[in-house]
Amino acid sequence: MLGFPAFTGHGEPGRQGHSDAATRASVESALHAAADIEAGEIAVSISGSYTILEGFVRRRGDVERAIEIAEGVVGRGYVRGRLLRR
């Protein structure tokens, strides 16, 4: 864990009552704080209860790692990855 605990106990699954902006900022911060992934070309958006990751990663395994990091913030199963490897 990167020091970004999952939002818990706030109602709506995947978002737990936080605003879109707060959720997006938390996921972006977690991605940029991770030393093992280059997050400069990853865009984070919110669609309903889901956090969407779009953009590009450079290494094999970075797609899964980015999703893992985001799930650490919003909860398992509430992240959709639309990332491509360059």
WORA-V645378 format. One record per helix or strand. SS is the DSSP state (2 for helix, 1 for strand). FROM is the first residue (numbers start at 0). LEN is the number of residues. If there is no record, write none. Layout:
# WORA-V645378
SS,FROM,LEN ; SS,FROM,LEN
This chain:
# WORA-V645378
2,19,14 ; 1,41,6 ; 1,49,8 ; 2,61,13 ; 1,78,7
